[in-house]
Amino acid sequence: MGWPYQIFALDAAQKQARRQSLDRHAAYAQLSAFIPIALVGLYRLGVWLVRRASPHRSAYSAVPASPALKQRRRSVTGSGISLLRRIAWWLGDDVTFLGTNWGQRDQIIFGVGWTLWLVFLCVIGTGNDYLHLTKRFGIVALSQFPLQYLLALKSLNPIVFAFGSSHEQVNRWHRVLGWIIYILLLMHACLYLNFYIQEGILGERIVRLIPALGLASMVGMSLMNATALRVIRHYSYRVFFITHAVVAIMLPPAIFFHSHHGGRQYVVEALLVFLVDLVKRNFDKITAPATLELIPGTSLIKIVAGLPSQKISRFRKYPGMHVYLSVPAAARRSSVVSAAYLLFEFAFNPFTIASVDEETGDLTLVARRHKGPMTRTLGQFAEEGLNGAKIPLSIDGPYGCATWFPNLGGPDFDRVLLVAGGVGATFILPLYRLITIENPAARVQMVWAVRGAADATWPVTGAAENILDDENIQLFLTGNILANTSEVPRLSDESEAVELTTAGLTDASQIYKRPDLRKIVDDLFRQGMEERVAVLVCGPEEMARELRSSVGVWVKKGRSVWWHNESFAW
């Protein structure tokens, strides 16, 4: 069976019919994505309205060890729910092949399925018309542009609301759809280049504006996808981000003038979505005076920014949220025309809100110094600000999915396990405090692993309570306290080393080691087979992977687990 598509001329009526078919199938591709999202969003909105309209009633909650719960778990309905839990957990697992993490299983399955659906829409009804097939790949890819830009939004993101998620969580779908769009447009470009070659007009057409814009767009998208690879992002996240931002801004105008026959509405939609979100974020952004200090004996920087009184409530409302920090023009030390100055136009680093003082209006962040320009500059500010000088910093936020968290201290869960690694405690500790304040009787356990004792001093400073005195907080020092040094060389030696001895620790031998997450998880779940457990983690990728593996053993046994991994590893 040979290649079925042929190149032939069409009359005006046939071209019009082809144009209508192209527009129709592109609309199918876009609506097939937006209609399910809209239905989910309407359902969540309806549930929310019903709950607001209904009087608050305290639902009966059976005792975890009661025979009724055991009987319910063994029933047909209970077995079905347990199966769905195991499937959902399986879909959320990472897929590793040849030592490389290829993403979560649901990303791969959905990505392959959505690609096949879009390819089907590219092929169906094209007959043997080669140019119809070529144009269909292009316009179906363009129909996904508005969704692709929506998935990238931080502020006005309806998909986040529809699924009760956050920008960081939907961003992984942004990456999946980006590759799908790239594959479709690559097919469009290859088919058109083959057409030019077959007709002997490649040299003539490639220098014309419209084909040249299409070729330039493909080069830009190739650079964008190449720098989005995990190895490149880990090597230099700044290269990825700058490439991504520049191409994302330049791509819509280029494609708009390239697609002169159809599909421009999708490019306009995508550009409008991008600009509206940009305006909204700049309107909400706060430039506040901040004091920065180095935490002695560590590579940590404590940032305290004074917020306007009318803005403080939105930062305090939900513990566990984060902000994007940037250095405004007023705080930059380099020349306006220098590369270092322009670099900060693309530097927006996420930091979890460690605490908010409603009386003073102070927002506290804790950052670890790395080799990147942002934390390196913050470290320099901290060194220069030893006399208490304030530095203006721009704060964008707050963001995060803590808005959609269930009531962790309420009747929905019988036990809560919170695990933090290093500065991941800026996310975990506020949640722990919230749970214990709202429900002092809550069975909550917090595990915090740090390199050295000094890394655990930032929440103690200025606080009435001491985390060492809390029996529900397990602190593990994974390094040697006597040799606790920063990975990043200190910029000066003016700060004295902090003294935090093992006084008050019940068993020092249990402190100086890595936490045995498997044992901690097993001990927690053995308390009762019917107990509902919430597990939250924020820390290194290896820690989250180990914890998920340990929890997964119990999920496969049918246990009810609500899981959240707070990660910025995009």
N, C-alpha and C positions, 0 to 999 in steps of 0.2 A: 504494500500500500504506500503510494507516494505522498509527497507534500500536497495537501488539498488546496492551498491558497494560491491565488493567481493575481497578477497585477494587470488591471484593465481600466479603461476609461469609462466614466459614468456620465449620463446626461444630467440635466438640471434636476429633474424629478427624482432620479435615483440618489443624487447627492443630498437632496432635501430629506429623503427617507432615511438615509444613513445618518444625517445630522440628528434627526429625531430619535433614532435608535441609540445613538451615543448619549444624548441627554437623558433619555429614559433609564438606561442601565446605570448611568452615573448616579441618578437620583435613587435608584434601588439600592445601590451600594451605600450611599450616605444614610438613607432612612433605615436600612436594616441595622445600622449601628445606633442611631439616635433613638429610635422608637423603644427598644428594650430598656435603654438607660432612662428615658422619660417615664416609662411605666414603673420602673423600680423607684424613681424619685417621687412619683405621685403616690405610690403605696406607702412609702416612708412618711410623706407629708400627711396622708390620711391617718396613719397610726398615731402620729404626733398630735394631730388635732383631736382625735378621739380621747387620747390620754389627758389632754388639757381640759376637755369638756367633762370628762367623767370625774366623779368625786374620788378622792384618794381612799382606797380600801386596802387594808393590810391582808394580803393573800395568805392562806394557810401554807405553812412550810413544814413538811414532815421532818422529824428527827432523822439525821443521816443513817442511824443504825436501825431504824424501824423496819419491821417485816414488810410494810406496804411498799417502801422504796425497792426492797429486794425483789418483791413480786413484780413490780412494774418493770424493773430492769430485765427480768427473765421473760416478760410477755413478748408477743409478736411485735407490738409497737415499740417496746423498749429495744428489742433486737434490731429493728429497722433503724431506729435513731442512732444506736451504737455503730451500725454499719456506715451510716452517713458521716458520722464523726471520723471514722477511720479513713474513709475516702477523702474527706476534706483535708485531713492531716497529710495523707499521702500526696495530694495535689500540691501542698505547700512545701514539700521537701525539695532540697536542692538536687540537681542532676549533675553529677561529676563524671566526666569522660576524659580519659588520657590525662588525668591530673588537673583538668580545667573545669571550673564551675561554669556551666552553661545556663544557669538561671534556675528558677523554680519550675517544677513539673507542670503546674497549671499554665505558666507562660508558654512553655513549649507546645503543650497540647492545644491551647487556645490559638497560639500563633499559627500552627500548622493548619488548624481548622479554618481560621479566618482567611488565611492565604488561599486555601483551596476554594472557599466561597467567592472571593474576589476574582480569582482566575476563571472560575465558572462564569461569572458575570462578564468577564472580558471576552470569552469565547462564544457564549450562547448567542445565536442569531446573527453571527457574522457571515455565515455561508462560506463562500470561497473567496471573499473579498479581502485581499491582503492588506490594503490600506485601512479598511474598516477594523480589522484586528489590531493593527498598529495604533490607530487612534484610540481604540477602546482601552488598551492598556494605559494610555496616558490619562484619559479623562476619568477612569475609575480610580486611578491613583490620586488624582487631584481631588476627587470627592471625599477622600479621607483626610485632607489637609485641615479642615476646621476641627475635626475630632483630635487630630494630632496636636494642634496648638492648644486646644482645651485641656488636654491631658498634662500639658506643661505649665499651666497656670498655677500660681501660688495663692492668689487672693480670691478672685471671682471664679471659682471652679465648681460648676454645677455637678460634675461627676463625683467630686468629693462629698457633696451633700447627699447625692443619690445613694451612695454606698457607705456613708458614714465612715469615710476614710480620711486620708491626708494627702498632701502633695507628694510626700516622700513615698507613700505606698502606691499611688496611681502612676508615679513616674516610671515604674518598671514596665507598665503597659505602654507608656509613651515610647520606651525603647523598642518594645516588640513591634508596635505599629510603625515606627520609623524604619525598621528593617523591611517590613512588608511593603511600604510605599516605595522604598528604594529599589526593591526587586522588580516591582511593576514598572517603575519609570526606567529602569535599566533595560527591561524588555522592550519598552516603547522606543528607547534610543537605539538599541541594537537593530530592531526591525526597520527603523527609518534609515539608519546608515546602510543597511543591506539594500534597501530600496534605491538609495542614491547610487550605490555601486552597480546594481543590476541595470539601472537606467543610464549609467555612465555620466552622471552629473554631480559626483561627489565634490570635485574641486570647485565647481561653480556654486553649489548650494551652501557649502560649509562656511563660506565667507559672508553670506548674507546675514542680516541682523537676526531674523527669527530662528534659523537653525543654530546660529552662533550662541544666542541666549540659552537655547535648550542645552547645548553642549556645555556651556559654562555652568549651568544649573546642575548638570550631572557631575561635573568636576567638584563643585561645592558640596553636593550631597555625599560624594565619595570621601572627601576630606572629613566631613562631619561624622560619617559612620566609622571611618578608620580611627579617628581620635576618640570615638566612644567605646572602643574595645577596652576591656578590663585592664589589659597590660599597659595601654597608653594612659588610661585614667589614673592608674596607680603610680606610673612613672611621673606624670605631670598633669594633675587635675586642671591646672590653669590653662595649659595648651588646649585641653578638651573644651573647657568652658568658653574661652575666647573664640575658638573656632566655631563652636556651637552657636554662640550669640551672634557673631558676625554673619554667618551663613543664614541663620534664622531670620535676620532682618533683611538681608539682601535677596533672599530666595523669592518671596512673594512678588516684588516688582518685576524681577526677571521672568518669572513664569507667566505673570499677567500679560506682558508684551509678547511672550512666546506663543501663548495659547490664544491667538487672535480669533480662531474660529469657534471656540466654545470652552466652557469650564472656568471662565474668569470669575464667575460668581463665587466659586469655592475659594479662590485665592483672596478675594475681597473679604469673605467671611473670616478666613484665617487671620488676615491682617488686622481686621477690626477687633477680633478677640484679643489679639496680642496687644494692641494699642490701648484698649479699654483697661485691661489688667495692669498695664504699665502705668497709666495715669492714676488708677486707684491706689497702687502701691506707693507711688511717689507722693500722693496726697496724704496717705496714712503714715508715711515715714516720719520719724522723730529724730531730730539732731539734738542730742543732750550732752551736757558737760559730764565728763566721767573721770574718776580717779582710778588709776591702775597701780597695783602693787604686786611685787613678786612674793610668792609664798616661799619662805626660807627652806632650803634643803630640797627643793623640788624644781621641776620645770613648769610649774603652774603659775598662771597669772590670774589674779582676782580683779574683776572689773566691776566697779560700782557706778552706775549712771543715775543721775537725778531726773526723774520723769515729771512732766507737768501733772498737776493734781487731777485735771479732767481726763487724763489718759490712763491713770494708774489702774483703774478697775478692770480694764480689758486684759491687762497683763497678769492680774492676780486671780482672775476668775477660775481658771483651770490649771492646776499644777501639772507639770510635765510638758508644757508647751516650750517652743523654742523661737528664737528670733534670728534674723540675718543681720550681721554686723558689717558695716563698711566704714571706710575712712573718708570723710568729706574733704572737699578741696581746702578748707580752712586748716585742716590738720596735717596736710601733706607737706613734707619738708623738701621735696625735690622740685626742680624747675618745671614749669607748665609744659614745656615742649619735650621733656624727657620721657623715655619709655617707662621709667618707674612711676611717673605721675599718671600716665595714661593707663597703666596696669590696674590702678585702683578703681578705674571706671568699670572694671569687670570683676572686682573682688568683693564677693558677698559670702561670708562664711557663716554657717549655722552654729549657734551655741544655745544649749538648753538653759532656760531660766532657773537658776539655783534657788533664788528667793526673791520676794517682793515685800518691802516694808511699806505698808499703807500709810503709816504715820509720817515717815520722812520722805516717802516717794522714791526710795532708792531701789533700783533693780540690780541684782547681783548676778554676774556671769562668772564662770570659771573656765579658763582655756588652758590647754597644754601647748607649750611652744614647740613648733616643728620647724622644718626648713622652708616652709612656704612664706610668701611675702606678708600675708596678713598677721599671723602669729609672731613672726619675726619683728614686724613693726610694732605690734602691741607690746612685745618685750622691751623694745627700745623706749617706748613711751613710759613703761613702768620704771625703767632705770632712770629716765630723765625726770620722772615725777616723784622722786623720793621726798621732795619738799612739800608734797600735797597739791601740786599744780594740776589743774583740770584740763583734759583734752576733749575737744568735741568729737563725738562719734555718732554715726547715723544708725538708727535701729529700725528695722522693718519687721513687723509682726504684730502679735504673736501668731505662730502657725503650729500645726500638729494635730494628731487625731485624739488627743486627750479630751477634746470636746465631746467625742462620741463614746468615751469609755462607759461601761456599766458602773453601777455603784459598787465599788470594790469592797467597801466596808458594810454593805447592806446584806439583805437576806439571800441574794443571788449566789453567794459563794460561802462555802464552809471554811475554806482555808485560802490564804494568799501567800505566794512565794515571790519575793522581789530579789533579783540578782543584778548586781552592778559590778562593773570592772573599771577601775580608775575613775576618770571624770564622768563616767556613766552614772555616777551617783547624783549628779545634778538633775537627772531625770527621775531616778528611783527614790531618792530621799524625800523630795516634796510629796510624792504619792504616799510614802510610808507615814509621813506626818499627818497628811489629810485623813488617812484611814484611821489612825490611832486617835485623832481628835474627834472624828465623827462617831467612832465606835471603839471606845477603850477596851471593850471585851473581844474585839476582833482577833481571830487567830491568824496573825500575819507574821511572817518571818522574812528578814532581810539579810542577804549575804552580800558582803562588799569586799572585793579583792583589790588591793592596791600594792604598788611596788614597795613603798616604804611608809613608815609611820607618819612622816611629814605630809604625805599625800592625803591623809585623812584629817588634817587640821582645819581646812577651810570652813566646814560646817560648824566647828566648835567655836571658832573665833566670834566673839560677840553674842553668842547664844547662851541662853540660860541652862539648857540641858546639855548633857555630855553623852555622846553616842556610846562611849565605853561603858556607861552605867546601864544601858538598855539591854536587858537579857534577850530581847527578840532580834537584836542586830548582831550578826557574826562578822567580825572583822578579820580578814586574812592578809598578812603581809607576805607577798610573794618574793620580795628581795631581802637583802641583808640590811637591817636597820643601821648598822654601824658603817656600812659602805653605801649608803643611799645617795646616789649622785644622779644628776640630770643627764639625759641623753643629749640634750642641747647645752653646749657650754654656756655658763653664766656670763652675762655681759659685764658684771662687776662683782666685787666681793664685799660690798658694803653691808649686805644683809647678813646677819648672824644666823647660824644654823639653829633650827628649832629643836627643842628638847621635848620629846614625848617618850617616856619610858613605859615599861610594861606594868607600872603600878596600877592596880585596879583590875588587871586582866586576870580572869579566873585560872587560866592555864596557858602560859606563854608558849608551851610546846605546840599547842593547837593553833596558835596565831601565825607562827612563822612557817607557813607552807601554803601551797595552792589549795583552794577548796575542792573537796571530793564531791563534785556535783552529782555524780551517780548516787552516792550514798545519801546525800542531802535530799534528793528527789525521792528515792526509795523510802526513806524514813518518813517523809511527808505523806506519801500516798498510801502507806501501810496503815495509817491512822483509821481509815474506814473506806470500804469499797464504794459506798454510796455518796461520799462527799464530793461536792463540786469544788474544783480548784481553779484559781486564776494564777497564771505564771507570767511574769513580766521580766524582761531582761534588757539591759543597755550596757554594752561593753564591747570588747574586741570580737571580731567575727568568729574566731576559734571558740571563744567562750560561749557565744550564742549557739553555735553549731553543736557543741558538746551538750549543752543544756537541752536543746531540742531533741537530740538523740535519746537522752535519758528520759525525758517526758514522753517521747513517742512510744516507749515500751509500755507505758501504762495506758496510753490512748488506744493501743492495739488490744488491750484487755477490756476495752469498753468504758474507760473512765471519762467523765465529763470534765473537759479542760478548756479554759479560755486562755489563749496564748497571744502575747504581743512581744515583738522584738523591735525595739526602737533603734533604728540604724540610719546612718547618713552615708553608707557605702553605696553610692549610686553608680 
